[in-house]
Amino acid sequence: MSADDTPPPVRGPALREPAHRVSPRAIAFWRVSALLGAVPIWAALVIGYAVAPARPWWAVLPSAGLALLLLGRVLVMPGFRYRIHRWEVTPIAVFTRSGWLTREERIAPLSRVQTVDSHQGAVMRLFRLASITVTTASAAGPIRIDCLDEDVAHRVVAELTEITGASEGDAT
């Protein structure tokens, strides 16, 4: 590698991780959501196995593999997501980190915020959780903060509304 191929040094402070975790109840919510998605597939596998006239031993392997992958998703994914998902709202930006197999970090300056929405599906209501969507003037799309406690979500929406309402301009 020649001297011309080296990247320039990074200036300024390193990007820190967002300060807040999502609600601890998110683990149970993600587990139940994964289970609700897995049950119909497990049922189809069991029914298919029961009604198939001839079941060579090697044909069972893909079904068993799929069933185990789904079980792993139900048991393992929620804990990974909880450790990775973080969020923060500062006076100048919204910052999120999400994912479990792949990670995504997003920063949106509050001067670019166009709308702030909250969402609470039926299963989320059972766990007293809500998600926030911050739409910005960005081609990358909105930023989501998933699985906050209901009261935290309401406070964050109010805070973002106050901050963005006080700023001049049209967020474009």
C-alpha positions in Angstrom: 0.0 0.0 0.0 1.5 3.3 -1.0 1.2 6.5 1.0 -1.4 7.8 -1.5 -3.7 4.9 -0.6 -3.9 5.6 3.1 -7.1 7.2 4.3 -6.9 10.6 5.9 -6.9 10.6 9.7 -10.2 11.1 11.4 -10.4 14.4 13.1 -12.5 15.3 16.2 -14.0 13.1 18.9 -15.1 9.5 18.1 -18.8 8.8 17.8 -20.1 7.5 21.1 -23.0 5.1 21.4 -26.4 6.5 22.2 -27.1 7.0 25.9 -30.4 5.1 26.4 -31.5 1.5 26.1 -35.0 0.5 25.0 -37.4 -0.8 27.6 -36.4 -4.1 29.3 -39.9 -5.3 28.4 -38.8 -5.2 24.7 -37.1 -8.6 25.2 -40.4 -10.3 26.1 -42.2 -8.3 23.3 -39.6 -9.4 20.7 -39.8 -13.0 21.9 -43.6 -13.1 21.7 -43.5 -11.4 18.2 -41.0 -14.0 17.0 -43.0 -16.8 18.5 -46.2 -15.5 16.8 -44.3 -15.6 13.5 -42.8 -19.1 14.1 -46.0 -20.9 15.3 -47.7 -21.0 11.8 -44.5 -22.3 10.2 -44.0 -25.0 12.9 -47.7 -26.0 12.5 -47.2 -26.3 8.7 -44.1 -28.4 9.2 -45.9 -30.7 11.7 -49.0 -31.1 9.4 -46.8 -31.6 6.4 -44.9 -34.3 8.2 -48.1 -36.0 9.5 -49.8 -36.2 6.1 -46.8 -37.0 3.9 -47.2 -40.7 2.9 -43.5 -41.5 2.6 -40.9 -39.7 4.7 -37.4 -40.6 3.8 -35.0 -39.7 6.6 -33.1 -37.1 4.5 -36.3 -35.2 3.8 -36.8 -34.5 7.5 -33.5 -32.7 7.8 -34.5 -29.4 6.1 -37.7 -29.3 8.1 -35.9 -30.0 11.4 -33.2 -27.4 10.5 -35.9 -24.7 9.8 -37.7 -25.6 13.0 -34.4 -25.2 15.0 -33.6 -21.9 13.3 -36.9 -20.5 14.2 -36.5 -21.7 17.8 -33.1 -20.0 17.9 -34.7 -16.8 16.6 -37.3 -16.9 19.4 -34.8 -17.7 22.1 -31.6 -15.8 21.0 -32.7 -12.8 18.9 -34.5 -10.7 21.6 -31.4 -10.7 23.9 -29.1 -9.6 21.1 -31.5 -6.9 20.0 -31.8 -5.5 23.5 -28.0 -5.3 23.9 -27.7 -3.5 20.6 -30.7 -1.2 20.4 -30.0 2.3 21.8 -31.3 5.8 21.3 -30.8 9.4 22.3 -32.3 12.7 21.7 -30.1 15.8 22.2 -30.8 19.4 21.6 -29.3 19.1 18.1 -30.0 15.5 16.9 -31.8 12.2 17.2 -29.3 9.2 17.3 -30.3 5.5 17.1 -28.5 2.2 16.8 -30.5 -0.9 15.9 -30.3 -4.4 14.5 -29.2 -7.8 15.6 -27.6 -9.5 12.7 -26.6 -6.3 11.0 -26.3 -3.0 12.8 -27.6 0.4 11.7 -26.6 3.7 13.2 -28.6 6.8 12.3 -28.2 10.4 13.2 -30.8 13.1 12.2 -30.2 16.7 12.9 -33.3 18.2 14.5 -33.3 20.9 12.0 -34.2 18.3 9.4 -37.1 16.7 11.3 -40.4 17.0 9.5 -42.8 14.8 11.5 -42.7 12.9 14.8 -45.1 9.9 15.0 -45.8 7.3 17.7 -47.0 3.8 17.0 -48.4 1.1 19.4 -49.7 -2.1 17.9 -51.9 -4.5 19.8 -49.1 -6.7 21.2 -47.1 -3.6 22.1 -50.0 -2.3 24.1 -50.0 -5.6 26.1 -46.4 -4.8 27.0 -47.0 -1.1 27.6 -44.5 -0.2 24.8 -44.6 2.3 22.0 -42.3 3.1 19.0 -41.5 6.6 17.6 -40.9 7.4 14.0 -38.9 10.6 13.2 -39.4 11.6 9.5 -36.7 13.8 8.1 -35.7 15.4 4.9 -33.5 12.4 4.1 -33.4 9.9 1.3 -32.5 7.2 3.8 -36.0 7.4 5.2 -37.3 7.8 8.7 -35.6 7.0 12.0 -37.4 4.5 14.3 -37.0 4.2 18.0 -38.6 0.9 18.9 -39.9 -0.4 22.1 -39.9 2.5 24.5 -42.0 2.5 27.7 -45.3 4.3 26.9 -44.6 7.2 29.2 -41.0 7.6 27.8 -42.3 7.6 24.3 -44.9 10.3 25.1 -42.2 12.5 26.8 -39.8 12.1 23.8 -42.6 12.9 21.3 -43.4 16.0 23.3 -39.8 17.0 23.6 -39.1 16.6 19.9 -42.3 18.5 19.0 -41.2 21.4 21.3 -37.6 21.5 20.0 -38.5 21.2 16.3 -41.5 23.6 16.7 -39.1 26.3 18.1 -36.6 26.0 15.2 -36.8 28.3 12.2 -37.1 26.9 8.7 -39.0 24.2 6.9 -36.8 21.2 7.6 -35.8 20.6 4.0 
